[in-house]
């Protein structure tokens, strides 16, 4: 089974460990992990080239393509996001 985890934080905090704990429940799976914003430090410019033409015209295509390919190939997507207690 192909699993892609997209972490909404660059550090390995509580959300990271919850995502890893979920993956433990699957035997013999291939896991790809991406840590945002670390892997794509430049934010979307809002140029819409990805929508007007195609994803290859995005100024950040080189950094985005590995993530979009992993998402397309995944049988399970896990998104983690920071949890803050105030």
C-alpha positions as a printed Julia matrix, in Angstrom:
86×3 Matrix{Float64}:
  0.0    0.0     0.0
  1.27   3.48   -0.9
  0.76   6.09    1.79
  1.56   9.78    1.48
  1.76  11.95    4.57
  1.76  15.72    4.22
  2.79  17.45    7.42
  1.66  21.04    7.9
  4.65  21.76   10.1
  8.4   21.44    9.75
  9.08  19.94   13.17
  8.29  16.51   14.53
  5.75  17.34   17.2
  2.53  15.71   18.38
  0.82  15.78   14.96
  3.82  14.09   13.37
  3.67  11.23   15.87
 -0.09  10.79   15.42
  0.46  10.41   11.66
  3.25   7.89   12.22
  1.04   5.97   14.65
 -1.66   5.65   11.97
  0.86   4.21    9.51
  1.88   1.51   11.99
 -1.54  -0.1    11.51
 -0.74  -1.03    7.91
  1.53  -3.94    7.08
  4.15  -3.67    4.35
  3.36  -0.17    3.2
  5.5    2.35    1.38
  5.38   5.78    3.04
  6.35   9.12    1.51
  6.42  12.13    3.81
  6.53  15.83    2.99
  7.08  18.59    5.52
  5.51  21.93    4.62
  6.65  24.66    4.35
 10.15  23.16    4.36
  9.82  21.4     0.96
  8.06  24.38   -0.67
  9.41  27.51    1.04
  7.95  29.83   -1.61
  4.24  30.41   -1.27
  1.84  30.4    -4.23
  2.04  33.62   -6.23
 -1.57  33.44   -7.41
 -0.53  33.61  -11.06
 -3.04  30.86  -12.02
 -0.65  29.37  -14.6
 -1.38  25.93  -13.16
 -5.07  26.42  -13.95
 -4.82  28.42  -17.18
 -2.26  26.11  -18.78
 -1.11  23.15  -16.7
  0.9   22.33  -13.59
  4.2   22.4   -15.47
  3.8   26.17  -15.94
  3.73  26.82  -12.2
  6.82  28.8   -11.08
  7.17  26.29   -8.24
  6.53  23.19  -10.38
  9.88  21.56   -9.58
  9.08  21.6    -5.89
  5.36  20.79   -6.21
  5.54  17.91   -8.7
  6.98  15.3    -6.3
  4.13  16.03   -3.9
  1.38  15.92   -6.52
  2.79  12.69   -7.99
  2.95  11.08   -4.55
 -0.65  12.14   -3.92
 -1.8   10.68   -7.25
 -0.07   7.36   -6.53
 -1.21   7.13   -2.92
 -3.89   4.75   -1.78
 -4.09   6.65    1.49
 -3.42  10.35    2.14
 -2.75  11.57    5.65
 -2.63  15.28    6.41
 -1.26  16.45    9.74
 -1.54  19.97   11.05
 -0.17  21.66   14.15
 -2.22  21.48   17.32
 -1.71  24.3    19.76
 -3.09  24.54   23.3
 -3.76  28.01   24.55
